Amino acid sequence: MSDPNGTDPLDSFDEIIAEETDRDPDLAVIEAGSRTLRTQSGGPPQSDVPARPEDPEVDKALREVEAELATRWGETKLEPSVSRISALMDFLGEPQRSYPSIHITGTNGKTSTARMIEALLGAFELRTGRYTSPHVQSITERISLDGAPITAERFIETYNDIKPYVEMVDSRQEYRLSFFEVLTGMAYAAFADAPVDVAVVEVGMGGSWDATNVIDGDVAVITPIDLDHTDRLGETPAEIAGEKGGIIKQDATVILAQQPVDAAQVLLKKAVEVDATVAREGLEFGVVARQVAVGGQLLTLRGLGGEYTEVYLPLHGAHQAHNAAVALAAVEAFFGVGAQRAEPLDIDTVRKAFAAVSSPGRLEVVRRSPTIVLDAAHNPAGARVTADAVREAFDFSRLIGVVGASGDKNVRGLLEAFEPIFAEIVVTQNSTQRAMDADELAAIAVEVFGEERVQVEPRLPDALEAAITLAEEEGEFAGGGVLVTGSVITVGEARLLLGKG
């Protein structure tokens, strides 16, 4: 991975981060990765995951915005209330009410489902705004218009437009607006300014008190609920469902993915209380059939308006098929299929939309020989579906795991889910303050895998190199591979280091 001049971009990655000592670690690693990426690829970024702006003045202005945002509470520090974001919306003239919206919550699958919904709506010639989190590489990924992240220039302009109102709210509230609250305000303002025909909005955490929950979603989507953020949302699926069900609004349509029984009961009760209509996966809609295809899978989906056959989805795993069924039902509900109209959506348009879906960092192949796959699984439920998908979609004779996790996650459960598919594991850590120390992670990994299967490389570049070496031990034509996982941040850093952007 060295360039022709003999410099190693993986080494320069650390040097760039070291220069950024006065900045938030999350922002420093984004800057470092983007600059490293340019030295490796020499080409423009892909539209779904932008690199740093090439214009020095724009880059400087974006860095100033990032630095100001970094002074606010991060996404792991919360005061559960929508009072601050409501006040900001009031000052801005309630921009979130100028367009209909589809609101998405759940434990896993939210971002992929949001991207599928966005693709479907766009294929039917609606102008979309999508707000998702966290980002893989660039903060501008979080706010998309017409299927692509807003430009750095527009991101800066939107921030500067709402900044005076943010400062007014800060001066009147007990706590300043958080990083996530300001970004949410920016997204809603940008969507109104565009203007969009429909907003696709993913919650940050929970539902009831999440900053996004100042919208009244015409369609509320709830992806599978499992245990995550238990210190904030509850210790059982039912308790977590109580928080996530807060996005279900009066007279909305609820698209309910398959759920644990106790979670489903809570959500159905909430729907009855607000006269919402419910469509349940496995009853009103679902996956009829699926088969592995080159680069993805071929699906037959049952929607609210009928059956959709020969739908190609360029994503791996049964979980993505279920996400597709949920996304299709959500868009059908938005268009009134099954309620105001009986006929299904145009099948050719549906096929075209799904065939164009991408989801960076979700079982994404970024290199061959050996094959390197990135997946942002960060909790046991996500790890289990990823492990199943790897078994189904890839014929690895020897798979090496590179795992860097956050300290506030159920790391043991994550590792136990991956243990059956990893021949060996290289334990590492990403460059953020939330990262679990590599030695601490290694101690847990040894208990799960045994000492002989665990290698520790605190620097992610070293971990990638070590994993590639281990995967290549069987020879050039063997089926060795590497899976990088454990955290969205770890995957984002690896993606940059491996030349994707």
PyMOL commands that set and color helices and strands:
alter all, ss='L'
color gray80, all
select helices_A, chain A and resi 9-19+25-41+56-70+83-92+95-97+110-123+139-142+152-172+179-193+230-233+237-247+261-273+318-334+347-355+380-393+411-418+438-449+451-453+460-474+488-497
alter helices_A, ss='H'
color red, helices_A
select strands_A, chain A and resi 101-105+128-131+143-145+148-149+198-202+219-222+253-256+277-280+286-293+296-303+306-313+364-367+371-374+398-403+424-427+454-456+480-485
alter strands_A, ss='S'
color yellow, strands_A
deselect
rebuild
show_as cartoon
